Amino acid sequence: MLHDFELAKKRIRLWQRIGESYEHVLMKALGFALFVEEFPMLEIETKVDLRYKPDLVARGEEANNFLFWGEAGANSVRKTKWLLKHARVERLVLFKIAINEVQFVKQLREEIPLKYRTGGKLILINFKGEIKHLTVTKQIEKVSKDWFREIQI
């Protein structure tokens, strides 16, 4: 199914694949709207010739240097740790909807050594449970700060 969004004054069309939830598509759209101003070269679901494919990515001058990597929805701690350790990611943002932040952050801090997450390198964006209703028009010029909590891990 094709979803037509207006994000930060740009028309973005995102496909919802079979088995993919609308919430996953929405998190990619919201992540794009949140970070495209800071990372104008931000792309959605672009292959990067690594073990994993990002939901959102902004590359540096070198193709294998990632200024921004965004993961929406379910992803393992193992994947997060691998990206921080091996992928030359400067900022890794995990997008979630209404998760138990305390438990999730605690788990990440316990399982990923501090040296891989210092300097704001790992961030959680946890959207409110009613985010679908807040964005029903798909016209998102700017993501309101009261739609999510941001936690540096």
N, C-alpha and C positions, 0 to 999 in steps of 0.2 A: 504494500500500500504506500502511496506517495503522500508525503506531508509537505505542505507549502508553508514555510515560515517567513516572516519579516523580522530579521534579527539585526539590531544595531544598524538600521537603515539599509540592509542588504537582503535581497530575496535569496533564501536558501531552501533548496528542495532536498528532503531526506527520505530515503526509502526505508520502510519498515519491512524487514525480511520475514519470511515464514519462521515462526518460533521466537522472534524478537518482540519484546514488549514495547508498548507505546511509551512507557516510562523511560526505557533505555534511549529511545529516539529523542524524547524530550530533554533528558539530561545532556545529551550531545549538543542539542540546540541551545540550551541554557548555558552550557560551558562555553560554547562559541561566543554567545552574546556577552558573557562575562569577561572574556579574555582577548577578543579580537582587537580591541583598541590598543592594548599593551603589546600584542603580537599580531600585527597586520597580516603576516604571512600564514596565519593559522589555517590549517586544513582539517577536514573531517574525513576519517577513515581512509587514510592514505598509507599504502604499503611502504615500509621503510627498510626492507631487507634484513630484518632481525627475526629472532625467535617469535616475537609478539608483534601484533599490529595495533597501533594506538587508535582510540576513538577520536582524539584530537591531537594534533602535533604541529609544532613550529620548529623548523630546523634552523641551525646556525649557518654560518658561511660554509662550513664543511658539512657534507651530506650526512655524516654519521655523528654529528653533534646536535643534540636536541635541546633547544631553549625551553621548550614546553612540551609536556606529554600529559594528556588527559585520559583517564580511564573512568567510564561511566558504568555504574551498577556493580554486578558481581565480578570480583577478581580476587584471586588468592593472595595471601600474605607472601607465599613463595614467589609469585609473579612480581609483586611489588618490590620485594627484596632484590630479585634478579635485575629488574629495571634500574634500581638505584645503584646497584653494584657494578653492572656490566654495560649499561646502555648509554653512558655519557649524557644523562638527563640532568639538566640544570634545575628544573622544577617539575615535580610530578604531582598532579592534582587528581584526587579520587573524588568522584561525584557520586553521592548517594541520596536516597530519599527516605527521610524519617527513620534512620537507624538509631540504635542505642550507641550514641557517640562515646560515652564513657568506656564501655566495654571494648568497642572497636579500637579506640585510640590506645587503650591499655595494652591490648594484644599486639598492635603494631610496634609500640615502644618496647615491649618485652622481646619481640622476635626479630626486630631490625636494629642492629647496632647504631648507636648515636652518630658515629662517624659517617654513616650513609644518609642521615637525615638532618644534618646541621644546616644553619643558615636559611631556614624556610624552604628547604628543598622538597619536603613532603607535606602536603596540605590536604585536608579533608574539607570538602564543601558538602554540607548536609542540608538538603532542601526540605522545607516543611512538607508534611503529609498531604496538604491540600494544594500542592503546586500545580497539579493538573487543572484544577478549577481556576487558579489564579492566572493561568496562561491559556485558557480555552480558545481565545481568538487567534493564537499563534502570531500575534503582532507584538513583538517584544523589543522595544527600542532599547531598554536598559533593564537589567535584572535588579529589582529592588532589594536593598540590603535586608529588609525584613522578611524576605522569602527564604533565607538560608542562614546557617551559621558556618563560619570559617574557623578552622582549628589548625594551627601549625603543630605538626607531630614531631 
